[in-house]
Amino acid sequence: MVKAAHYTASVIFALIAILHLWRAIADIQASIGLWQVPIWFSWITFVVAGFLAVWLWMTAD
């Protein structure tokens, strides 16, 4: 059961990382309320979510 949860969370984090990479490369603007989310935020999120995805995948075994 824990193994399946690790794989599921890993895939979700990988999708989040891919979407943030896409946003950063395509220079897609995003806002939360009146706050414009800077592009550098997507680069940081890409690295963090990518790390979590790889880490969860490796610890699933």
C-alpha positions in Angstrom: 0.0 0.0 0.0 2.8 2.4 0.9 4.6 1.5 -2.4 1.5 2.5 -4.4 1.2 5.8 -2.5 4.8 6.6 -3.2 4.4 6.0 -7.0 1.2 8.0 -7.1 2.7 10.9 -5.3 5.8 10.7 -7.5 3.7 10.9 -10.7 1.7 13.9 -9.3 4.9 15.8 -8.4 6.4 15.0 -11.8 3.3 16.4 -13.5 3.6 19.6 -11.4 7.3 19.9 -12.3 6.6 19.4 -16.0 3.8 22.1 -15.9 6.1 24.6 -14.1 8.9 23.9 -16.6 6.4 24.5 -19.5 5.3 27.7 -17.9 8.8 28.9 -17.4 10.0 28.1 -20.9 6.8 29.4 -22.7 6.8 32.5 -20.5 3.2 32.1 -19.5 1.9 34.7 -17.2 0.1 33.7 -14.0 -1.6 35.6 -11.3 -3.2 34.9 -7.9 -5.6 37.6 -7.2 -3.7 40.8 -7.9 -0.3 39.3 -7.5 1.6 38.4 -10.6 3.6 35.2 -10.0 7.1 35.7 -11.3 8.7 33.3 -13.7 11.6 32.5 -11.4 9.0 31.0 -9.0 8.3 28.3 -11.6 12.0 27.5 -11.9 12.2 27.0 -8.2 9.0 24.9 -8.1 10.3 22.8 -11.0 13.4 21.9 -9.2 11.7 21.2 -5.8 8.8 19.2 -7.4 11.3 17.3 -9.6 13.4 16.4 -6.6 10.4 15.2 -4.7 9.2 13.1 -7.7 12.6 11.4 -8.1 13.1 11.0 -4.3 9.6 9.4 -3.8 10.1 7.1 -6.8 13.5 5.9 -5.5 12.2 5.3 -1.9 9.2 3.3 -3.2 11.3 0.2 -3.6 
